[in-house]
Amino acid sequence: MDRLLLCWFLLGATLQRSSEDVSSPGPVLDSCEGDVLLLLDSSGSVSNYEFSRLSLFAAKLLHPFSLGRGHIRVGLLQVSTNPTLEFGLDVHNNQQTLQKALRRVSQLKGDTNTKAALQVAQQLLAETQENVPKVLLWLTDGVQPGDVDKPMTELKAKGVFVLAVSTVHGNYQVLKHAVTPPLESHLFCVDIDSIEIITEELREAIIRIICAWRLYVVQVTTHSAVLQWHPLLGKHTSHYQLQYKSVRETDPETRRVLPGDSSWVELTNLRPDTTYTVSLQPVSNQRLFDTLHVNFTTLTDVSGPAIVSMSDRHPHQMRVSWGPLQPSHVHRYIVEYGAIPSGHVHTLVFDNQQNSTLLTNLEPGSQYLVTVSAHYFNGRQTAMSVRACTEEPLPALTDLQVTTGQHQEVQVTWQAHHEGLRGYWVSWEREKSLSSSTKPSSSSTSIYLPPESRSTQLMVLAARSRVCVSPIYIAGRGDRICCTAETDKAV
């Protein structure tokens, strides 16, 4: 979902239809000055009912404004196979004639040739009075409007503010690129029966454009901001003086000179989470203009976790660490890990003060994908993943040696990896003689030794006795290692 609410679908509202009288007087906004050109979709894709609702909506929307030069001028351009200028910007000087014209406008049907209509709109708005804001209000069902991206871009480049109202059938992507930001107040997708509920908000958007010279902040990031204003000056005879500075006393002030035909500027290399003050002074040798001012605050730089590392790796466990901690912005951390490619994913949740944990009960000699995600108080989430392998399991016992001594004695030694061991079982064949007249026989004997043991001495072994040592774990015995002992030599 975009950071801005791009299109509002307003459905199911039950409102009174066109029987109400829109010609009654409303509040007069006589401090506004500008041109509003209605671009009304009159093609065959729009039903007769939708067309009448759109034209009546336009009448109600513009009803409070005072009309004529020095105030608001309204024109109506219909979109069809061939564009038709229903009335120009200088035709209506009062609400009575404008309301009558909008209520009596007839639908043309035909194709939706919006591109041709926009070419006419460019010419009309280029010929209008200079140094006043200009608004193109596009009223459409949004069905197959054609290739409008280029002409809309050209209009906006010339300082025209493009606003749009579409039924729910509209092509959202086309509408999104057509309108002037901010989209949440300049683009409305609405059910035709509920269109009245956007009247006040759309009117306020028009008022913000044409009823005061203002400096707008239309986009802010951690390190930049985009400012926009109504074009006031000409290209060759005037310019703008831009000044901006952070509220920190130690930061220097930045000054820039912008061309007279500018209507926006991007400020870069800003500090995160910092408030800036901006002033824009139009400079002209023809008239004096007030200085425009605006304040804004850049976004907080919450890019973590920036580092995720693995350590203390063993066959069945390893430690994951992350940072830097941002307790003022992060609500909690979530660690997810699983063996690759298809191991079960385990999830652990930690508070905003913890920066490491030990992952246990892992498979030895396996590769794991470990993901640490930060969940911020503002709902944002960021994550970083690493891959790490557990160690191969080491043999519990190695290098078993049997050294024979005198009187059928042997010395048994071994090397061992102590981790997880609970002790050892040592077994061997012990010689026993029933009587002097019988041959010696053997019996199996075993003893338990503690885990720190690395050797033992065995007595009275049978000839070629097999000596075995087994590791003991909490779950039982492990694999044993064996050697054959001779009474007079080591094997």
Secondary structure, DSSP 8 states (H G I E B T S, - for coil): --SS----EE-------TTS---S----BTT--EEEEEEEE-STTS-HHHHHHHHHHHHHHHTTB-BSTTSEEEEEEEESSS-EEEE-TTS--SHHHHHHHHHH-----S---HHHHHHHHHHHHHTS-TTS-EEEEEEE--SS--S-HHHHHHHHHTTEEEEEEE-TTS-HHHHHHHS-S-HHHHEEEE-GGGGGGGHHHHHHHHHHHHSS--EEEEEE-SS-EEEEE---S-SSSEEEEEEEEES-TTS--EEEEEETT--EEEE-S--TT-EEEEEEEEEESS-----EEEEEE---------EEEEES--SS-EEEEEE---TTTEEEEEEEEEETTT---EEEEEETT--EEEE-S--TT-EEEEEEEEEETTS-EEEEEEEEE------SEEEEEEEE-STT-EEEEEEE--TT--EEEEEEEEEE-S-TTS--EEEEEEEEE-TT--EEEE-SB-TTEEEEEEEEETTEE---EEEEE-SSS--
